[in-house]
Amino acid sequence: MLSAFISFATGTSWGTYAIVIPIAVPLAFEFSQGQVTTLVLGTIAATAGGGVFGDHCSPLSDTTVLSSLGSACDHMNHVRPQISYALVVAFVACIIYLIIGMF
């Protein structure tokens, strides 16, 4: 959720990866005693998924702006449906990540 918030606020997924991955992945390795477990893989996936979610839903994102320009529609009319669909997928993904985190 932190990755999604940062990416939504900044409008960039790559900037989010640069901020969050150096913090989250070593922390996940520490919790798994230096082994690649489902916790480490889930952390990487959650960081990447949150970055993509925020990038696609942010009105500040270059890909969102270019998509609305390319389709010749109002910018916010392009953003609103993206957010509604992405929130459903993000909710399901959060539940799955919570289940993965229990094991």
N, C-alpha and C positions, 0 to 999 in steps of 0.2 A: 504494500500500500504506500510505503514511503517512496518507492521508485515511481509509482503512478502519480503521486502528488508532485514530486520534483519535476517529472517530465511534463506534466500538465502546466505547471507554473512557468517553466522555461521554454516549452515548445520544442524541445529536442530530446530524442532518445539517446543519441550518442553522448551528449553531455551528462545525461543521467547515468549511463554506464560508467563514465569516467569518475563520477562522484561515488556511486554506490558499490560497484563491484570491488574496488580495493578495500572497502570496509567490511562488506558482508561475507565475501567468500573466505578470507582468512579466518573470520570469526566462526564460520560453519566448519572449517577444517579443524579448528581448536575443539569444538564440541564433538567432533567425530574422531578424535585422537589421531589426526593426520591422515586418515583414510578417506577415499572417495566413497561416500555412502549416499543413500537416497536424500539425506539432509543436505549434503553439498550440492547434489544435482538439482534438488528442489529449490535451493537458494539461488543458484544460477538461473534456473528457469523463471522463478518469480521475479528476479531482478530484470531479466530481459522482457518478460511479459508486461511488467509494470511500466517499463520504459516505452514499449510500443503502444500500450494503452493510452498513456498520457500524450504521446506524440500525435496519435491519430485523433484524439478528442480535443486537443488544445486549439483554440482559435488563433493562437500565436504561431503555430507550427507552419513551417514553409510548405510541407506536403499538403496540409489542409488548405492553405491559401491557394496553392497552385491547382489543387483538385477543383476547388470552387470556381476558379478562373477558367480552367479548361472545360468545365461543364457549363459555363456561362450562367451560373445561378448565383443568387445572393449568398454571401459568405456564411451568414448565420443560419440560413435555410439548409446549408450543407452540413454545418456543425451539429445542429440539434438532433437530426436522426442518427448521426454517428454516435453521439453520446448515449442515446437510449439503447441502441444495440450493444454497444461496448460495455455498458454497465451490467447488462444481463450476463454477458460472458465473463466479466470480471468477478461477479458474485459467485458464479459456478466455480471459477478458478480458485477463488479464496477458500471455498469449502474443500476443494480437492487438496490444496496446499495444507490446510489444517489437518486433513486426514493423513497426508504424507508425513507431516511433522509429528504425529503421534507414534509413528513406528520407528 
